[in-house]
Amino acid sequence: MSYKPWRIVFVLMGVAGILAGCRTASEHHQSLPSTKEREMTVGIVQKEIRVGMSGAEVAGALGSPNIVTRDGEGQEAWVYDKVASEVAYSYDRGGVAGGAAGGLAGAVAPYGLVLGGVGGSYSGGAGAASSTQRTLTVVIRFDKNSKVASFSYHASKF
């Protein structure tokens, strides 16, 4: 049997193709488009909000509040109540197929052509799903000059 380097290259390319198609749920999740630019996080609140800011500065940093209230003394409070749900699905399907064929004519089969073939394949799939819920509530209280007097926040993830 003679050495055929192209056969080894063909087999290695097939194996590399099969392995390249297999990704975990975590890898799929990391490839999802990011919405970080639009998210409100505790870090953004801690970084952007300061006592003494105006309402316009707060709105520029966090956007419009969900709720605006006034206490008994007429002081305004803004409430940001954010809920985020994230669901990630991952499914991979892979397969292997192969075949061989041969033919003889004339000397072995003088009365006709004899052809033969062998083939086979395997395919399978696996999947996963995950779901995460996050909440963030931010309360900003303003003083009589409409400047931030205090702020508080609560975050949860489940």
N, C-alpha and C positions, 0 to 999 in steps of 0.2 A: 504494500500500500504506500503510495507516495504522499509526502508531506504537503499539505495545502494550507498555506498561511491565511488565505482568504476565508477559510472555514472558521478558524479561530476568531478572526475579526468579526465575522457574522454572528457567531454565538455570543461574544462579548458585547456587541452592540445590542443584541436582543435582551440580555440580562440587564444591561444599563438602562434600557428603555423601561423595563418592567419595574425596576427599583425607583426610577425617577418619578413614576406615576403614583407611588405610595406616599401619602402624607398623613400625618396625625391630625386629630381634631385641633390640637394646639397650634399646629402650623397653619391650618386653614383659618383659625381665629386671628392669628397675627397678620394674615394677608387681607383681612377685611378693611374697607376704607375707614380711616380714622375720622372721628367727629370731635376730637380733642379741642379743636379751635372753637367749637360752639358749646362745649360743656361748661357748666358752672361746677367748680370743685371747691373743697375747703381751701386748697392752696391758693386759688384765685382770690377768694374772699380775704384770706390772711395777707396776701401780697398787695391787693388793690385798695382795700377799704381802710380808712383811717379816720379817727375822731377829728372833727372840724371840716370834713369834706362837705361840699354842697350837694344838693339832690341831683343836680345835673351831672356832677362828677361821678356819683354813685350809679346813676342810670347809664352813663358812658361805660363804666366798668362792668356792670352786671346786667344791663338791659332793664326793661320795665318790670316792676314787681307784680306778683300775682294778686296781692291784697294791699290796700292802703287804708289805714285806720287812724283815728284820733282818740287819744285818751281823754279823761275827764278835764284835764287842764288845756286841752286843745293841741297838745303836742302830737305830731304825726309819727307814725311807725309804718315802715314798709316791710312786707313779708314776701320772701321768695321761697316758694315751695316746689321743689323739683323732684320728679320721680323718673327714673330711667330703667328700662327693661332691655336687656341684651340677650339675644338667643343666637347661638352658633350651632350650625349643622355641619357635619363632615361626612362624606361618603366617598369611598374609593372602590373602584372596580378594576380588577386586573385579570390577566389571562395569559396563557402560554399555548401556542399552537405549533405543530410541527407536522412534517409529512415527508415522505420519500416515494419516489416512483421509479420504475425501471421498465425497459422494453427489450425484447429479443425478436429477431426476425431471421429468416433464412436458414442458417445452419442448425439451430436447435429446433425450430418449428417450421419445417419445410412447407407445411400446408396452411400457414397463416401467421398472423402477428399475435404475440402473447405480450400483454401488458399487465403490470401489477402495481399496486400502490398500497401504502400504509399511511395512516394519518391519525392524529389524535389532538385533543385540546383539553385545557382546564381553564375554568374561569371562576372567579369568586369575588365577593365584595364584603366590605365591613364599614360600619358607620358609627357615629356618636353624635350626641346633642348635649348642649349645656345651656342653662338659663341662669341669669343673674339679675337681681333687683337692687337698685340703689336709691336712697332718698337723701335729700339735703334740704334742710329748712334754715333759712337765714332771716333774722329779725334785725332791722336797723331802726333805731330810735333817733329822732331829730329833736334839737332844742328849739327854743322860741325864736331863734334866728335862722331856722331851717338849715342848720348844720348838724352833721352826725354827732350825737351825744354819746351813743354806745351802740355796739352790735354784738350779736351772739349767733351761734350756729350749732346745728346738730346733724350728724351724718350717720347713715347706717347702710350696711351691705349684707344681703342674704341671698 
